[in-house]
Amino acid sequence: MPLGGLTVDLLASGFIPLRPTSHPLSLTVKPPKALLRAADQIQKKAAVSSEGPPGPRFPTSEVQESGNGGFVQHYSTGDIYWHQQSGANWVYGAILAKYIQRGGPSGRLGYPLTDETGCADQLGRFNHFQAGSIYYSPQTGAHNIQGQTLGHWRSLGSEMAYLGYPTTDPGERPTNFERGTITTIGGDLGDHFDASDSRIIKTGVMHIDGAAANGWTELLISSNGAWHYKGSMRSTGALSYDVVMATLLKANDQAIAFVEEGDVEGTFVWGGNRAHTWDLRGVDVRITDNWELWRNARAETKMTVAFGAGDFLAILGSGLAVIGIVVAHILSPIFGKPKLKPCGWVKQRRFDHHTGEEKEENLYLWVPEGDTCPREP
């Protein structure tokens, strides 16, 4: 744009001042190439109605610098950010609010790499950024996740895995999720592990009326689908018995049963096994898929002796009116699901997104079979 005439003092060699003269000068200020390119890409992005937030959109600002070599233009329904390394991408709604809260493009996340996109479960939304992601679901709100925590979560299957969506932001270690946490064991540079929401059921010693036999059992189930069922049954007298122990979880019209069967020898049998013990574990997606159901289900354990062909079903049917009971001792790990090794309980500070309160909980730590536990139980 014209700036008008400017007075220029001309100096000759030797610093002898000459008569001042006036020369008209006209300057044209041109936008930098990066701004022109950003504006072009942002306008093209905004013109595609199938991308970005639904409904009409109109600009509410000029294209402006947003830090670290990038640009942004604000619209009535969201923002379009552009950077030469990431291109132009929409950020809007709850994810935009979280992005701005976490520092926007000048924060740790950097510029967006994607438009806001629907998650695989068709419930949540996400944006990927240069140094992390923000995930949103109606139940948890928007939270960002980055670094090794993000890598570990993705290795489990992201929002489709048992942990679900994040419920806290980085800086609140461990990072909380709907059904567990991802925590660092061994300091800030230690390995990352997922700790599962879990439930344990212990019977203590059980006795059977009319039989010289007793037993106990302990069942641990976790939100990652892992289960650990162990116990012992024994004859305490002269007689031998066939024995069965069943722990049932019952809720509404569904039930799941973890069962062990065997035989114990009385003192009439020389050299026989007085006790039958077991220590079984596996992984089953039906536990994960119905975690809230099994987490709060009513538990019942039954032990019987000298059972015949119909007694096993009688135990499972006792107090149940269901079809299709899952039996754990034939519930070997589903094909493609590796066994998990139990490593013990860890105390974690967890934020309950339902109540808005933080509390300390005991979660359970599992690692793949063959790996070393970071902390032995």
PABA-868482 format. One record per residue (C-alpha): x, y, z; residue in three letters. Coordinates in nm, 2 decimals, padded with zeros to 4 digits, always signed. Layout:
N
u X; v Y; w Z; rest ala .
...
This chain:
377
u +00.00; v +00.00; w +00.00; rest met .
u +00.13; v +00.36; w -00.08; rest pro .
u +00.32; v +00.52; w +00.21; rest leu .
u +00.35; v +00.87; w +00.05; rest gly .
u +00.65; v +01.09; w +00.01; rest gly .
u +00.95; v +01.05; w +00.24; rest leu .
u +01.23; v +01.30; w +00.30; rest thr .
u +01.57; v +01.15; w +00.24; rest val .
u +01.90; v +01.32; w +00.35; rest asp .
u +02.17; v +01.25; w +00.10; rest leu .
u +02.53; v +01.27; w +00.22; rest leu .
u +02.83; v +01.31; w -00.01; rest ala .
u +03.17; v +01.15; w +00.03; rest ser .
u +03.35; v +01.31; w +00.32; rest gly .
u +03.03; v +01.37; w +00.51; rest phe .
u +02.97; v +01.71; w +00.35; rest ile .
u +02.60; v +01.77; w +00.39; rest pro .
u +02.41; v +01.86; w +00.07; rest leu .
u +02.09; v +02.05; w +00.03; rest arg .
u +01.80; v +01.83; w +00.15; rest pro .
u +01.57; v +01.72; w -00.13; rest thr .
u +01.24; v +01.55; w -00.13; rest ser .
u +01.18; v +01.24; w -00.33; rest his .
u +00.84; v +01.06; w -00.36; rest pro .
u +00.87; v +00.70; w -00.24; rest leu .
u +00.61; v +00.42; w -00.28; rest ser .
u +00.63; v +00.08; w -00.11; rest leu .
u +00.41; v -00.22; w -00.15; rest thr .
u +00.38; v -00.46; w +00.15; rest val .
u +00.33; v -00.82; w +00.04; rest lys .
u +00.22; v -01.10; w +00.27; rest pro .
u +00.48; v -01.36; w +00.34; rest pro .
u +00.47; v -01.67; w +00.12; rest lys .
u +00.39; v -01.89; w +00.42; rest ala .
u +00.08; v -01.69; w +00.50; rest leu .
u -00.04; v -01.70; w +00.14; rest leu .
u +00.01; v -02.07; w +00.13; rest arg .
u -00.16; v -02.12; w +00.47; rest ala .
u -00.46; v -01.90; w +00.37; rest ala .
u -00.50; v -02.10; w +00.04; rest asp .
u -00.49; v -02.44; w +00.22; rest gln .
u -00.72; v -02.33; w +00.50; rest ile .
u -00.98; v -02.19; w +00.26; rest gln .
u -00.97; v -02.51; w +00.05; rest lys .
u -01.02; v -02.71; w +00.37; rest lys .
u -01.31; v -02.50; w +00.48; rest ala .
u -01.48; v -02.53; w +00.14; rest ala .
u -01.51; v -02.91; w +00.17; rest val .
u -01.85; v -02.95; w +00.35; rest ser .
u -01.79; v -03.32; w +00.42; rest ser .
u -01.49; v -03.24; w +00.63; rest glu .
u -01.49; v -03.08; w +00.97; rest gly .
u -01.79; v -03.00; w +01.19; rest pro .
u -02.14; v -03.05; w +01.05; rest pro .
u -02.35; v -02.76; w +00.94; rest gly .
u -02.27; v -02.42; w +00.80; rest pro .
u -01.94; v -02.25; w +00.89; rest arg .
u -01.81; v -01.90; w +00.83; rest phe .
u -01.48; v -01.73; w +00.93; rest pro .
u -01.47; v -01.52; w +01.25; rest thr .
u -01.11; v -01.41; w +01.21; rest ser .
u -00.84; v -01.36; w +00.95; rest glu .
u -00.57; v -01.62; w +00.90; rest val .
u -00.32; v -01.54; w +01.17; rest gln .
u +00.01; v -01.68; w +01.31; rest glu .
u -00.03; v -01.94; w +01.58; rest ser .
u +00.33; v -02.00; w +01.68; rest gly .
u +00.61; v -02.23; w +01.57; rest asn .
u +00.57; v -02.14; w +01.20; rest gly .
u +00.20; v -02.23; w +01.17; rest gly .
u -00.13; v -02.04; w +01.12; rest phe .
u -00.49; v -02.07; w +01.23; rest val .
u -00.82; v -01.93; w +01.12; rest gln .
u -01.12; v -01.93; w +01.35; rest his .
u -01.46; v -02.03; w +01.22; rest tyr .
u -01.81; v -02.03; w +01.37; rest ser .
u -01.79; v -02.41; w +01.43; rest thr .
u -01.42; v -02.46; w +01.51; rest gly .
u -01.06; v -02.38; w +01.41; rest asp .
u -00.85; v -02.48; w +01.11; rest ile .
u -00.48; v -02.51; w +01.18; rest tyr .
u -00.21; v -02.52; w +00.92; rest trp .
u +00.16; v -02.60; w +00.94; rest his .
u +00.38; v -02.70; w +00.65; rest gln .
u +00.46; v -03.03; w +00.82; rest gln .
u +00.11; v -03.13; w +00.90; rest ser .
u -00.12; v -02.95; w +00.64; rest gly .
u -00.46; v -02.80; w +00.73; rest ala .
u -00.68; v -02.98; w +00.98; rest asn .
u -01.00; v -02.91; w +01.17; rest trp .
u -01.02; v -02.91; w +01.55; rest val .
u -01.35; v -02.83; w +01.72; rest tyr .
u -01.59; v -02.90; w +02.00; rest gly .
u -01.46; v -03.06; w +02.33; rest ala .
u -01.14; v -03.16; w +02.17; rest ile .
u -01.06; v -02.80; w +02.07; rest leu .
u -01.14; v -02.68; w +02.42; rest ala .
u -00.89; v -02.94; w +02.56; rest lys .
u -00.63; v -02.86; w +02.30; rest tyr .
u -00.64; v -02.49; w +02.39; rest ile .
u -00.63; v -02.58; w +02.76; rest gln .
u -00.32; v -02.78; w +02.70; rest arg .
u -00.14; v -02.49; w +02.52; rest gly .
u -00.26; v -02.53; w +02.16; rest gly .
u +00.00; v -02.55; w +01.89; rest pro .
u +00.26; v -02.39; w +02.12; rest ser .
u +00.20; v -02.66; w +02.39; rest gly .
u +00.34; v -03.01; w +02.40; rest arg .
u +00.10; v -03.15; w +02.15; rest leu .
u +00.20; v -02.94; w +01.86; rest gly .
u -00.01; v -02.90; w +01.54; rest tyr .
u -00.29; v -03.14; w +01.45; rest pro .
u -00.21; v -03.42; w +01.20; rest leu .
u -00.58; v -03.52; w +01.14; rest thr .
u -00.92; v -03.37; w +01.13; rest asp .
u -01.14; v -03.48; w +01.42; rest glu .
u -01.23; v -03.84; w +01.34; rest thr .
u -01.47; v -04.10; w +01.47; rest gly .
u -01.33; v -04.39; w +01.68; rest cys .
u -01.36; v -04.75; w +01.59; rest ala .
u -01.63; v -04.81; w +01.85; rest asp .
u -01.85; v -04.55; w +01.68; rest gln .
u -01.89; v -04.37; w +02.02; rest leu .
u -01.58; v -04.15; w +02.07; rest gly .
u -01.38; v -03.90; w +01.86; rest arg .
u -01.01; v -03.82; w +01.83; rest phe .
u -00.75; v -03.59; w +01.68; rest asn .
u -00.39; v -03.69; w +01.64; rest his .
u -00.13; v -03.43; w +01.69; rest phe .
u +00.25; v -03.40; w +01.63; rest gln .
u +00.32; v -03.52; w +01.98; rest ala .
u +00.02; v -03.70; w +02.10; rest gly .
u -00.36; v -03.74; w +02.07; rest ser .
u -00.68; v -03.62; w +02.23; rest ile .
u -00.96; v -03.87; w +02.27; rest tyr .
u -01.32; v -03.78; w +02.36; rest tyr .
u -01.62; v -03.99; w +02.46; rest ser .
u -01.95; v -03.88; w +02.61; rest pro .
u -01.88; v -04.08; w +02.93; rest gln .
u -01.52; v -03.95; w +02.99; rest thr .
u -01.50; v -03.61; w +02.81; rest gly .
u -01.18; v -03.51; w +02.62; rest ala .
u -00.83; v -03.60; w +02.75; rest his .
u -00.49; v -03.60; w +02.59; rest asn .
u -00.25; v -03.89; w +02.59; rest ile .
u +00.11; v -03.89; w +02.47; rest gln .
u +00.45; v -04.04; w +02.49; rest gly .
u +00.52; v -04.39; w +02.61; rest gln .
u +00.17; v -04.41; w +02.77; rest thr .
u +00.02; v -04.35; w +02.43; rest leu .
u +00.24; v -04.62; w +02.27; rest gly .
u +00.15; v -04.87; w +02.54; rest his .
u -00.22; v -04.79; w +02.51; rest trp .
u -00.20; v -04.84; w +02.13; rest arg .
u -00.03; v -05.17; w +02.17; rest ser .
u -00.32; v -05.29; w +02.38; rest leu .
u -00.58; v -05.18; w +02.11; rest gly .
u -00.65; v -04.82; w +02.21; rest ser .
u -01.01; v -04.74; w +02.30; rest glu .
u -01.12; v -05.09; w +02.18; rest met .
u -00.90; v -05.26; w +02.44; rest ala .
u -01.01; v -05.33; w +02.80; rest tyr .
u -00.89; v -05.01; w +02.94; rest leu .
u -01.13; v -04.80; w +02.74; rest gly .
u -01.09; v -04.42; w +02.71; rest tyr .
u -00.85; v -04.20; w +02.92; rest pro .
u -01.01; v -04.02; w +03.21; rest thr .
u -00.71; v -03.80; w +03.31; rest thr .
u -00.45; v -03.59; w +03.13; rest asp .
u -00.07; v -03.64; w +03.13; rest pro .
u +00.11; v -03.51; w +03.44; rest gly .
u -00.13; v -03.70; w +03.66; rest glu .
u +00.07; v -04.02; w +03.69; rest arg .
u -00.05; v -04.29; w +03.65; rest pro .
u -00.27; v -04.21; w +03.35; rest thr .
u -00.62; v -04.32; w +03.44; rest asn .
u -00.86; v -04.50; w +03.21; rest phe .
u -01.21; v -04.63; w +03.24; rest glu .
u -01.11; v -04.98; w +03.36; rest arg .
u -00.75; v -04.94; w +03.49; rest gly .
u -00.44; v -04.74; w +03.46; rest thr .
u -00.11; v -04.72; w +03.27; rest ile .
u +00.17; v -04.66; w +03.52; rest thr .
u +00.55; v -04.64; w +03.53; rest thr .
u +00.73; v -04.88; w +03.76; rest ile .
u +01.10; v -04.81; w +03.81; rest gly .
u +01.09; v -04.43; w +03.81; rest gly .
u +01.00; v -04.19; w +03.53; rest asp .
u +01.23; v -04.37; w +03.28; rest leu .
u +01.10; v -04.72; w +03.38; rest gly .
u +00.88; v -04.95; w +03.18; rest asp .
u +00.51; v -04.88; w +03.14; rest his .
u +00.25; v -05.14; w +03.26; rest phe .
u -00.12; v -05.15; w +03.26; rest asp .
u -00.29; v -05.22; w +03.59; rest ala .
u -00.64; v -05.37; w +03.57; rest ser .
u -00.95; v -05.30; w +03.76; rest asp .
u -00.99; v -05.64; w +03.94; rest ser .
u -01.20; v -05.84; w +04.19; rest arg .
u -01.10; v -06.12; w +04.42; rest ile .
u -01.33; v -06.38; w +04.58; rest ile .
u -01.19; v -06.59; w +04.87; rest lys .
u -01.40; v -06.86; w +05.04; rest thr .
u -01.19; v -06.97; w +05.34; rest gly .
u -01.22; v -07.33; w +05.44; rest val .
u -01.54; v -07.50; w +05.33; rest met .
u -01.69; v -07.82; w +05.49; rest his .
u -01.94; v -08.06; w +05.34; rest ile .
u -02.22; v -08.19; w +05.56; rest asp .
u -02.21; v -08.57; w +05.58; rest gly .
u -01.86; v -08.61; w +05.43; rest ala .
u -01.52; v -08.60; w +05.58; rest ala .
u -01.39; v -08.35; w +05.32; rest ala .
u -01.31; v -07.98; w +05.30; rest asn .
u -01.16; v -07.73; w +05.06; rest gly .
u -01.10; v -07.37; w +04.98; rest trp .
u -01.08; v -07.16; w +04.66; rest thr .
u -00.97; v -06.82; w +04.54; rest glu .
u -01.08; v -06.65; w +04.22; rest leu .
u -00.93; v -06.33; w +04.07; rest leu .
u -01.08; v -06.17; w +03.76; rest ile .
u -00.96; v -05.85; w +03.59; rest ser .
u -01.10; v -05.61; w +03.34; rest ser .
u -00.84; v -05.72; w +03.09; rest asn .
u -01.01; v -06.06; w +03.07; rest gly .
u -00.75; v -06.24; w +03.28; rest ala .
u -00.86; v -06.49; w +03.54; rest trp .
u -00.68; v -06.68; w +03.81; rest his .
u -00.85; v -06.97; w +03.98; rest tyr .
u -00.68; v -07.17; w +04.25; rest lys .
u -00.77; v -07.39; w +04.55; rest gly .
u -00.76; v -07.72; w +04.72; rest ser .
u -01.00; v -08.01; w +04.82; rest met .
u -00.91; v -08.29; w +05.05; rest arg .
u -01.04; v -08.59; w +05.23; rest ser .
u -01.01; v -08.57; w +05.61; rest thr .
u -01.13; v -08.92; w +05.68; rest gly .
u -01.11; v -09.28; w +05.57; rest ala .
u -01.32; v -09.25; w +05.26; rest leu .
u -01.22; v -09.14; w +04.91; rest ser .
u -01.43; v -08.90; w +04.71; rest tyr .
u -01.48; v -08.76; w +04.37; rest asp .
u -01.50; v -08.38; w +04.43; rest val .
u -01.60; v -08.07; w +04.24; rest val .
u -01.57; v -07.71; w +04.33; rest met .
u -01.76; v -07.44; w +04.14; rest ala .
u -01.74; v -07.06; w +04.19; rest thr .
u -02.03; v -06.88; w +04.02; rest leu .
u -02.08; v -06.52; w +03.94; rest leu .
u -02.45; v -06.44; w +03.88; rest lys .
u -02.61; v -06.12; w +03.76; rest ala .
u -02.95; v -06.07; w +03.61; rest asn .
u -03.01; v -06.36; w +03.37; rest asp .
u -02.64; v -06.43; w +03.31; rest gln .
u -02.38; v -06.64; w +03.49; rest ala .
u -02.02; v -06.75; w +03.46; rest ile .
u -01.88; v -07.05; w +03.64; rest ala .
u -01.52; v -07.14; w +03.72; rest phe .
u -01.50; v -07.51; w +03.80; rest val .
u -01.24; v -07.77; w +03.91; rest glu .
u -01.30; v -08.14; w +03.95; rest glu .
u -01.09; v -08.43; w +04.07; rest gly .
u -01.06; v -08.71; w +04.33; rest asp .
u -00.91; v -08.73; w +04.68; rest val .
u -00.81; v -09.05; w +04.86; rest glu .
u -00.90; v -09.14; w +05.22; rest gly .
u -00.68; v -09.33; w +05.46; rest thr .
u -00.82; v -09.66; w +05.33; rest phe .
u -00.62; v -09.61; w +05.02; rest val .
u -00.25; v -09.66; w +05.08; rest trp .
u -00.03; v -09.40; w +04.91; rest gly .
u -00.32; v -09.21; w +04.76; rest gly .
u -00.35; v -08.83; w +04.72; rest asn .
u -00.53; v -08.69; w +05.02; rest arg .
u -00.57; v -08.35; w +04.85; rest ala .
u -00.65; v -08.22; w +04.50; rest his .
u -00.50; v -07.88; w +04.44; rest thr .
u -00.51; v -07.66; w +04.13; rest trp .
u -00.38; v -07.33; w +04.01; rest asp .
u -00.53; v -07.23; w +03.67; rest leu .
u -00.53; v -06.90; w +03.47; rest arg .
u -00.63; v -06.78; w +03.13; rest gly .
u -00.78; v -06.49; w +02.94; rest val .
u -01.13; v -06.46; w +02.81; rest asp .
u -01.28; v -06.17; w +02.62; rest val .
u -01.63; v -06.24; w +02.77; rest arg .
u -01.50; v -06.11; w +03.10; rest ile .
u -01.37; v -05.79; w +02.94; rest thr .
u -01.69; v -05.74; w +02.73; rest asp .
u -01.91; v -05.77; w +03.04; rest asn .
u -01.67; v -05.63; w +03.30; rest trp .
u -01.92; v -05.40; w +03.48; rest glu .
u -02.16; v -05.70; w +03.51; rest leu .
u -01.91; v -05.94; w +03.65; rest trp .
u -01.74; v -05.68; w +03.87; rest arg .
u -02.06; v -05.63; w +04.06; rest asn .
u -02.22; v -05.97; w +04.02; rest ala .
u -02.32; v -06.19; w +04.32; rest arg .
u -02.07; v -06.46; w +04.39; rest ala .
u -02.14; v -06.81; w +04.52; rest glu .
u -01.90; v -07.11; w +04.57; rest thr .
u -02.02; v -07.47; w +04.60; rest lys .
u -01.84; v -07.79; w +04.68; rest met .
u -01.98; v -08.14; w +04.65; rest thr .
u -01.85; v -08.49; w +04.66; rest val .
u -01.93; v -08.83; w +04.50; rest ala .
u -02.10; v -08.66; w +04.21; rest phe .
u -02.25; v -08.84; w +03.91; rest gly .
u -02.33; v -08.74; w +03.56; rest ala .
u -02.61; v -08.51; w +03.67; rest gly .
u -02.46; v -08.36; w +03.99; rest asp .
u -02.23; v -08.12; w +03.80; rest phe .
u -02.52; v -07.96; w +03.63; rest leu .
u -02.71; v -07.96; w +03.96; rest ala .
u -02.44; v -07.75; w +04.12; rest ile .
u -02.44; v -07.50; w +03.83; rest leu .
u -02.82; v -07.49; w +03.82; rest gly .
u -02.86; v -07.43; w +04.19; rest ser .
u -03.01; v -07.09; w +04.22; rest gly .
u -02.97; v -07.02; w +03.85; rest leu .
u -03.23; v -07.00; w +03.58; rest ala .
u -03.00; v -06.94; w +03.28; rest val .
u -02.90; v -07.10; w +02.96; rest ile .
u -02.54; v -07.10; w +02.84; rest gly .
u -02.31; v -07.10; w +03.14; rest ile .
u -01.94; v -07.04; w +03.08; rest val .
u -01.72; v -07.30; w +03.25; rest val .
u -01.37; v -07.19; w +03.32; rest ala .
u -01.19; v -07.53; w +03.33; rest his .
u -01.28; v -07.58; w +02.96; rest ile .
u -01.23; v -07.20; w +02.91; rest leu .
u -00.87; v -07.23; w +02.80; rest ser .
u -00.73; v -06.91; w +02.66; rest pro .
u -00.90; v -06.81; w +02.34; rest ile .
u -00.70; v -06.87; w +02.02; rest phe .
u -00.46; v -06.58; w +01.97; rest gly .
u -00.49; v -06.46; w +02.32; rest lys .
u -00.16; v -06.52; w +02.51; rest pro .
u -00.17; v -06.62; w +02.88; rest lys .
u -00.09; v -06.35; w +03.13; rest leu .
u +00.13; v -06.39; w +03.43; rest lys .
u -00.01; v -06.25; w +03.76; rest pro .
u +00.23; v -06.00; w +03.93; rest cys .
u +00.03; v -05.88; w +04.23; rest gly .
u -00.16; v -05.58; w +04.35; rest trp .
u -00.05; v -05.22; w +04.31; rest val .
u -00.21; v -04.92; w +04.49; rest lys .
u -00.30; v -04.64; w +04.24; rest gln .
u -00.47; v -04.30; w +04.27; rest arg .
u -00.77; v -04.31; w +04.04; rest arg .
u -01.01; v -04.05; w +03.93; rest phe .
u -01.36; v -04.17; w +03.92; rest asp .
u -01.52; v -03.99; w +03.62; rest his .
u -01.86; v -04.09; w +03.74; rest his .
u -01.84; v -03.92; w +04.08; rest thr .
u -01.57; v -03.66; w +04.00; rest gly .
u -01.37; v -03.79; w +04.30; rest glu .
u -01.02; v -03.92; w +04.33; rest glu .
u -00.95; v -04.22; w +04.55; rest lys .
u -00.69; v -04.48; w +04.61; rest glu .
u -00.77; v -04.83; w +04.47; rest glu .
u -00.60; v -05.17; w +04.45; rest asn .
u -00.55; v -05.27; w +04.09; rest leu .
u -00.39; v -05.59; w +03.96; rest tyr .
u -00.07; v -05.61; w +03.75; rest leu .
u -00.04; v -05.87; w +03.48; rest trp .
u +00.25; v -05.93; w +03.23; rest val .
u +00.27; v -06.16; w +02.93; rest pro .
u +00.36; v -06.52; w +03.01; rest glu .
u +00.74; v -06.54; w +03.02; rest gly .
u +00.80; v -06.18; w +03.11; rest asp .
u +00.95; v -06.07; w +03.44; rest thr .
u +00.72; v -05.91; w +03.69; rest cys .
u +00.83; v -05.56; w +03.78; rest pro .
u +00.73; v -05.63; w +04.13; rest arg .
u +00.67; v -05.98; w +04.26; rest glu .
u +00.35; v -06.03; w +04.45; rest pro .
